[in-house]
Amino acid sequence: MDTRRGIVEELTDDHRRIQSLFDRIRSAPAGSAERSALVEEASRELVRHATAERSHLYPAVRRHLPDGAARAEHALRGHQEIEELLRSLREADTGGEEFGRLLLSVVTRVTRHVVEEEQLLFPRLQALCPAEVLCELGAKVRGAEASAPTRPRPAASDAAPLVRITSQVWGPLDRLRDLASRRGRR
């Protein structure tokens, strides 16, 4: 892996991976085990991605963009909505109408988030943040995602220092729970 990749490239790759999972979910039969497994995988990816953004992207946005605080707060509200939807989706019957409605809401909200970041936020961050800082943040994002929790916690703090601390606790616990429950195994 290229260690010179910055935060924008890392997060954009995440977006592509998640959008690809959404495409696979849409093509899987409703109520199937394949669709359920893909939804679980997308949920894990979204939680890891959100953890990395809370820990490293939004503090950089606050620091380097003139309107960074407002942009970060808007994005954090969006993350909370997505995690609430993911939690509800996890509890819904995979073959039911509610599951389909919730899944559509998740895909719609995540797609809006991706468009906002890639078209509005990332270009401004690249223009106003030094390249070496963007590269350092890319490495930090890779580390944060590797140890991040895998289950949504919409009520968790969005403060970057608390996200990093709670990730050190929830990440390993979630991975143990995933292993014990065979979550993510096909």
C-alpha positions in Angstrom: 0.0 0.0 0.0 1.2 3.5 -0.9 1.9 5.2 2.4 1.9 8.6 0.7 -1.8 8.4 0.1 -3.7 11.1 1.9 -6.9 11.1 3.8 -9.0 12.1 0.8 -7.8 9.1 -1.2 -8.3 6.7 1.7 -11.8 7.9 2.4 -12.8 8.0 -1.3 -11.7 4.4 -1.5 -13.9 3.6 1.4 -16.8 5.3 -0.4 -16.2 3.2 -3.5 -16.1 0.0 -1.4 -19.3 0.8 0.4 -21.1 1.8 -2.9 -20.0 -1.5 -4.4 -21.5 -3.3 -1.4 -24.7 -1.4 -1.9 -24.8 -2.5 -5.6 -24.3 -6.2 -4.5 -27.0 -5.8 -1.8 -29.5 -4.5 -4.5 -28.8 -7.5 -6.7 -29.1 -10.1 -3.9 -32.5 -11.6 -3.5 -34.7 -10.0 -0.8 -34.7 -11.9 2.4 -31.7 -14.1 1.4 -28.8 -15.1 3.6 -26.5 -13.4 1.0 -28.3 -10.1 1.3 -28.2 -10.3 5.1 -24.5 -11.0 5.0 -23.8 -8.1 2.6 -25.8 -5.7 4.8 -23.8 -6.8 7.8 -20.6 -6.2 5.9 -21.7 -2.8 4.8 -22.7 -2.0 8.4 -19.2 -2.9 9.6 -17.5 -0.9 6.8 -19.7 2.2 7.6 -19.0 2.1 11.3 -15.2 1.8 10.7 -15.4 4.6 8.1 -17.4 6.9 10.5 -14.9 6.2 13.3 -12.0 7.3 11.1 -13.8 10.4 10.0 -14.8 11.4 13.5 -11.3 10.8 14.7 -9.3 12.5 12.0 -11.3 14.1 9.1 -13.6 16.4 11.1 -10.9 17.8 13.4 -8.9 18.6 10.2 -12.0 20.2 8.7 -12.5 22.3 11.8 -8.8 23.3 11.9 -8.3 24.2 8.2 -11.6 25.4 6.7 -13.0 28.8 7.6 -16.5 27.3 8.0 -15.1 24.0 9.3 -17.0 23.8 12.5 -20.4 24.1 10.8 -19.4 21.6 8.1 -18.2 19.1 10.7 -21.3 19.4 12.8 -23.5 18.9 9.7 -21.6 15.7 8.8 -21.6 14.4 12.3 -25.4 14.7 12.5 -25.5 12.7 9.3 -23.3 10.0 10.8 -25.6 9.8 13.8 -28.6 9.4 11.5 -26.9 6.6 9.5 -25.9 4.8 12.7 -29.5 5.0 14.0 -30.7 3.6 10.8 -28.1 0.8 10.9 -29.2 -0.2 14.4 -32.8 -0.3 13.3 -31.9 -2.3 10.2 -30.0 -4.8 12.4 -33.2 -5.4 14.4 -35.6 -5.7 11.5 -36.7 -8.9 9.8 -34.6 -9.3 6.7 -37.5 -10.5 4.6 -39.9 -7.8 5.8 -41.1 -4.5 4.3 -39.5 -2.5 7.1 -36.1 -4.0 6.3 -36.4 -2.8 2.7 -37.5 0.7 3.8 -34.6 1.0 6.2 -32.1 -0.3 3.7 -33.3 2.3 1.2 -32.9 5.0 3.8 -29.4 3.9 4.6 -28.3 3.8 1.0 -29.9 7.2 0.3 -28.4 8.9 3.3 -24.9 7.4 2.7 -25.0 8.4 -0.9 -25.9 11.9 0.0 -23.0 11.9 2.5 -20.5 10.6 -0.2 -21.6 13.3 -2.7 -21.3 16.1 -0.1 -17.8 15.0 1.0 -16.4 14.3 -2.5 -17.9 17.3 -4.3 -17.8 20.0 -1.5 -15.7 19.0 1.4 -12.7 17.2 0.0 -11.8 19.7 -2.7 -11.8 22.5 -0.1 -9.7 20.5 2.3 -7.2 19.7 -0.4 -7.0 23.4 -1.3 -6.5 24.7 2.3 -4.7 21.9 4.1 -1.0 21.3 3.6 -0.3 18.1 1.5 2.0 16.6 4.2 -0.8 17.0 6.8 -3.2 15.2 4.4 -0.7 12.4 4.0 -0.3 12.1 7.8 -4.0 12.0 8.2 -4.2 9.2 5.6 -1.9 7.0 7.7 -4.0 7.8 10.8 -7.2 6.9 9.0 -5.7 3.5 8.0 -4.8 2.9 11.6 -8.2 4.0 13.0 -10.1 1.8 10.6 -8.0 -1.3 11.5 -8.9 -1.0 15.1 -12.3 0.6 14.9 -15.5 -0.8 16.4 -17.8 -2.8 14.0 -21.2 -2.1 15.5 -23.2 1.1 15.3 -23.4 3.2 18.5 -25.4 6.3 17.6 -25.4 7.7 21.1 -21.6 7.6 21.3 -19.7 10.9 21.6 -18.5 12.6 18.4 -15.6 14.3 20.1 -12.5 13.1 18.4 -10.4 12.3 21.6 -13.4 10.3 23.0 -13.9 8.5 19.7 -10.2 7.4 19.7 -10.4 6.3 23.4 -13.7 4.4 23.1 -12.5 2.8 19.8 -9.7 1.2 21.8 -12.3 -0.4 24.0 -15.2 -1.1 21.6 -13.1 -2.2 18.7 -11.6 -5.3 20.3 -14.8 -6.1 22.1 -16.8 -5.9 18.8 -14.3 -8.1 17.1 -14.5 -10.7 19.9 -18.3 -10.6 19.6 -18.1 -10.9 15.8 -15.8 -13.9 16.2 -18.0 -15.6 18.8 -21.2 -15.0 16.8 -19.5 -15.8 13.4 -20.7 -12.4 12.2 -19.3 -11.6 8.8 -18.5 -15.3 8.0 -20.2 -16.7 4.9 
